[in-house]
Amino acid sequence: MKNILLTVISLLGLISCQSIKKQQIPQVSEKENTVLPSTLSNQQSTKSMDIIESMTQCYADIECKKEFDNQMSSWMQERGLLAVDQEVITDEQVSLAQNDSGFPKKHKRNKKVHLSSNYMKNELIRGALNEWLTWKRPQLINTWQYYQFLKKEMQPSFKKYILDEALILAIMAQESGGKVHSRSRAGAGGLFQLMPATARRLGLSGKDGAYDLRFNPKKSAQAAAAYINEQLNLYDGDKAKVLAAYNSGENRFRRLNKQHKNKPLWDKNFYYDLPRETRHYVPVVLAAMLIFQDPERFNVSLEEINTDIITVNLAKPTSLSELAICLGQEQRSEGWFRILRNLNSGIKADNTIKAHVDLRIPQSLEGVFNSKCQDREFMKLAKSLHDADFRETQGYFRYKVKSGDVLGKIARKFRCTSRKEIARLNRLKAPRYLIRAGKYLKIPEC
């Protein structure tokens, strides 16, 4: 959510100021007019600081922060103060942003949407099927293809708990699209978008190369399988409730389920008490699960592909992006960059890999690797393109952080940079980008 914290603070400060004015002005006589401005100023300052302090305490707690961000985002979007956070918004996405459930306008609540535990009779799930079979079809197919290359590592975890593979694929399709290195603004990461605290509880601690274990396909599959099995046992196999807990937070959903006396999730009072995002998430994932269970029924082709993997030894220093360039579109029109990254999950895309390091590639690419990727002149071109993309071309200067500074404010002050660029340069972790007064930051020069 772009600059949400700064925007919220400004709005709440304004609201508190207006509230104080309404309370104070009627009580002031004409004789007191000379002291009114300073009195109000002190009260406004105190009230604003109280609000900021409360927000600071909330942001220190992951569950509180997630809930606050969701509620504030919804409040601002409903009033036209904040657009849905998409780089490019299609007409389909505009339609999703204009109603509570995330489905086309014809399914608004006042049209008495039919909620049913029979998935094919549930209108929200039917609407989600339409999404997956139209504009979200590429995401569905890519998830399937990416998973095929990782299946040997991941599938044993799902078999251990006898989990429906279609459910796992559906969660991956919605959470990450099968991209191992996916991240969210809230700090979730990996194929299953696990939060750091949840990952630690499930035994994911430590690192795999440049990333933590949430980004390791095998380890993240073990954690996700254990978590989903735990929730299935808790809710007697009710997939809708498991997905609601997965998306909204297990503790939060447990309280909500208890409040509604363990009624079916599709009870209208229960369902519309769910967070807005969860009301969209549950039917979307269930719809994807139905497609993965029976693709032919929905005119979807999930073809088997050769996913044998070989290990190659790099003769010279190179990078995943350079290899993606030399491998081109051999047997895959979309290219190989994402699959290379998924197979070598501990390596960053911008890192130059040392010579004589073993790398995993699809066996079907052995021929082009031995020819095109050994072409000295072509690899020289690929390296120059990689360096142009990832090189830090700008110089930088040091800035001493002052009391009251936040990253967005600093970025606006110097204009030639952005919050994310400063965070990357100084290795500040999302989503909070914590900085302290007295410390120095590297700021890119214009």
N, C-alpha and C positions, 0 to 999 in steps of 0.2 A: 504494500500500500504506500504509494509515493508520498513522502513528506507527511504521513498521517499524523505523527506525533506533534510536529510543529503546528499543523493545521488545527488539531484538536485543542492544543493549549491556547491558541489564539481565540478559537471559538468559545471555549469555556471561560477564558478570561473576559471576553466581551459579554457573555451571558451574565457572569457574576457582577460585572460592573453595572450592567443595565438593571439587574435585580436590586443592587444596593441603591441606585438612584431612585428607583420606584419606592423603596422603603423609606428613604431619608427625606426626600424633597417635601412631602406633605407636612412633615413635622417641624419644618424650619420657618421661623417668622422672618419678616423683612429685616428686623434688626440683626438677625443672625447671618445675614447673607455674606458678610465679610469673612466669616470663618468657615463657611460651608466647603469651599474648594479643598482646603488642606485636610479637613475632617474626612471628606469622601475619599480623597486620595489615599489616606492611611488605611481606611477600611477596605478599599478596593485592592490595595497591595496585599493586605493580610489575607483577604478572601482568595485571591488568585494564588498566593503561595500555598494556602491550604489545599487547593485543588491540585496543584503541581506535585505537592508532597504525597497526596493520596495516589496520584498516577504513578509516581516513582515507586511506591510500595507495591502497587499492582503489577508493574512491569518486572518486579523482582521475582514474581511467581508465574511460572509458565502457563498454568491453567487460567489464572486471572488475566494475564496478558492476552491469551488467545481469545477468551470470552470478550474482553474489552474491545479488541481489534474487530472481531466479528460484529458486535453490536454497533460500534461506532461507524464501521464501513457501511452497514445497512442503513443506519440513520442518515448518513451523508448522501448515499446514493439515492435514497427515497426523496431527498430534497434537492437533488440535482447539483449538489456541491462537489460530488466526486464521481468520475466516470468509472466503469468497470475496468480493472487494471489489465488491459490488453494492449500490446503494441499495435496491432491491427484489429479492428473490430468489424466483423462481418455482419451482414443483416441477420443471420441466424443468432449471433451472440447478442446483438441489440435486443432481439426478441426475448432472449433468456434473461437479460438484465431488467426487463420491464415488468416482471412479476415475481411473486414470492417463491414459487416452487422451482423456478428455473426452466419451465417448459413454455411452449408457445401460448399466446394470449388465450386461445380457445380453451385452455385448461386452467384458467384462473379459478380460484376457490369459489367465487360466487356463481360459477357454472356447475357446482355440485359435482366435482371430480369424483369418480368412482374409485375408492380405495378397496383393494381386495388382497387377501393372502394367495389367491389364485393369480399367479403372475401374468398370465396372458389375458386376464380380465381386468387387471389393474391399469387404469388409464394412464397413470404416470409412467409405468413401466413400458406401456405401448408407445408412449411419446418418446421415451428414451431409446427404444428400439429404432424409431425413425431417425434419431440423431446418429446413432452408430452406423446405420445403413445408408446414410447420405453424407453429410459433410464431415463426420468423424470416422468414416470408414478407413481412411489412410492410417489413422492412429491405431485402429483395431488391428489392421493387417501388419503394421510395423511391430506392434507388440508381439504378435504371434511369431514373426520372423526373428526378432531379436531373441526371444525366449528359446527358439530352437537351438541356437548356438550355445546357450547356457544350460540347457535342459539336463545334461548329464550331471552337472554340479548341483543343480537345485532340486531336481525331482525326488531324490532319496528322502529329503526332509518332509515332503508332502506325503510320500508313501508311508513314512513312519507313523504319521497320525491319521492315515487313511482319509486325507482331505481331497475334496473334489478339485481336480486340476483346473476345471473351467472357472471355479470361483477364484482361485489364485490368479489366473490369467486376467480375469475381469478386474480385480483389485489393481493389478499392475497396469492394465490399460488406462484406468482412470487416474491412478496416482502418479505414474511416471512415464506412461507410454512405452515402457520397456527400456528406458534410458537409465543406465546404471548410475550416472552422476547427477541425476535430477535433484534439485533443491527447492525448498519453498521459502517464502519470506519469513515464515514463523520459525524456521530453523530445522524443519524436517528434511530428511535426506535419504537417497537410495531408491531402489526399485519399489519399495513398499512405504517410502516416506515416513520412516520411523523418527520420532523425536529423540533427542539425545538421552533424556531421562528414561524413556521406555526401553531404548536400546541397552542401556546399562542394566536395567532390571532384568532383561532377558539374556544377559551375559555377553553383550557385545562391547568389549572394552579393548583398547589397543588400536594399532594401526596396521594397514596393509599398504606399504609404500607411502605415497603422498597423502593418502586418505584414511579416515577412520573406517572401522569394519562395517558400518552401515552401507558402504559403497562396494563391499565385496559380495558378489552374487551368492556364493555358497553360504557365507556366514549370515547374510541378511535373510536368506531363505530359511535357514534354521531358526532364526529368531522369529520371523513372521509366522512360520508354521506353528511354533510353540504358542505364540500369542493367539492366533486364530483358533487353535484347538482349545485353548484355555477358555476363550469366550464362547465357543460352541457348547462346551460342557456347562458353562454358567447359565446359558439361555436355552438349554435343551435342544440344541441344533437349529434354533431359529436364526436363519441367515440374515434376515432383515435387521434383527436386533444386534447381531454381531457387527454388521456393517455400520449401524448407527453408533455403537460403542467405539468402533475403530475410528470413525471420523470425528465424533464430538468429544471423545475422551472417555476412557472406561469408568472413571470415578463419577464424572458428571452424568453419564447415561445411567449408571447404576442407581443414582439418586432419583433420576427422572422415572425410571422403570418402577422403583419402589413407590414413588408418589402416585403413579397411575395403577398401582396394585397388580403389576405384572400382566396387564391387559395386552392383547395383540398390538403390535406397533401401528397397524393400519386403523386402529380406533381413531376417529377423527380428532378427538380431544388430545390424545397422546401424540399423534403424528404432527399436529400443528403446534405442539409445544416444543418440538425439536428445533434446534438452530436452523436458520435458513439454508446454510450450506449443506447440512445433513439431510434436509428434506429433498435436496437435489441429488445428493450423493447416493443414497440408498437405492432408489429406482434405477439410476444410471448404471451402477455396478451390477445389479440384478439383471438388467437388460443385456449387458455385455456377457454375463454368465450364460444366459439362454442361448446366445449366438455361438459361444464357444462349445456349448454342449451339443448343439445340433446345427452346424453352419449351413448344411444343405437346405434346411427348412427355410432359411432366410436368404437363400441365393448368395451365400458367401463362400468363397473358395479359399480354404486354408491348405495350401499345397505343401507337401513334404519337400524339404530341400536338403541338399548334401551339407551336413554340418560338421563333418570330420575336421578336426583341428590338428595342425602340426606346429612344431616349434622351429623357428629359424634363428640363426645367430647373425647378428648385425656385423658386417665387415667394417663399417665406418659409423661414426656418430650420426644419428638421424633423429627424427621425431615422428609421432603418430600422424601429424598433419602432412608431413612430407611423404610418408608411405601411402596415405590416402590419395595423394595426388598421383603418385606413380602407379598405383593399382587401378586408378580410374574407375570405369564402369564395367569392368570385366565380370560378366555373368550377373550383374546387378545394376539396373539403371539408376538407382538412387546413390550408388557409390558405396564405399566401405568404411567411411570415417567412424560412424557410430558403432559399428560392429567391432572395429579395431579397438575402440575405447572400452567397450563392454568386455572384450576378451582380455584386455590388459588393464584391469580396473584400478591398479595401484599407480598408474602412470598418468601424469598430467599432460594435457594436449599441447601445452606450450613448452614443455620440458624437452631438451635435447637429450636423447638416450645415448649413453656411452657405447663405444664399439665393443663387440664381443658379448653383448647382453642378449639373452634369449628372449624372443618375442613370440607370442601366439598369433597365428593367422589361419584363416580357413584353408584347408588342404587344396581346395579347388583353385587357389590363387598362387600355388607354388610356381607354376610356369611363368606367369607375368612378373612375379617377384624376382625370379632368377634372370629375367631379361630386362624389363623396363626399369626395375628398381636398382639394377646394377649399371644402368646407362649413366656414365659420369656426367655428361653434358646435361641430360634431363634432370638428374638429381641436383645439379648445381642450380638450375632454374627453380626447382621445388624448394630448395633451401632458401633462396633469395625471397621467395614468396612467403615462406614461413617466418623468416626474420622480419619482413616488412609488417606482418600482421601482429607479431607478438613482441617485437623489440620495444623497449621504452625509449621512444624517440625524443621525448621532451626532457629537458633538465628539470631540476626541482630545487626549492629552497626550504629552509626549516622555519616552522611557525610554532611559537610557544603558545600552548593552549591556555586560555584565560577562563576565569570563573564565569560560568553561564554559557560557555561555548557548547554548541552541538555541531555535529558534522555538516548538517544541511546549511546552517548559518555560515560556517567557515567557507563552504563551497560557493555560496552566493556572494560572499565578501570578495573572493578573488576571481569569480566569474569564468575563468578559463578552464575550470575543472568541474567535476561533479562529486557528489557524496560517494558514489561507488568507486570512482577512480582513486579518491583519497583513501578509502577503506582498503582497496586492493594494494596500493603502494605501501601502506603502513600495516598490512596484514591484520586489519580489524575484522572481527567475526560478526557476521549477520546473525540475528536481525538488529541487535541493539547498538553495535558500533560504539562500544564504551570508550570514552576518552577522559582523561583526568587533567585538571588544571596543573600547570607547571611542566607538563610533558611536552616534548617536541614532536611535530608531525612533518612528514615530507609533503610538500605541496607542489604539484606540477607547475612549471612556468608556462606563460602564454607563448 
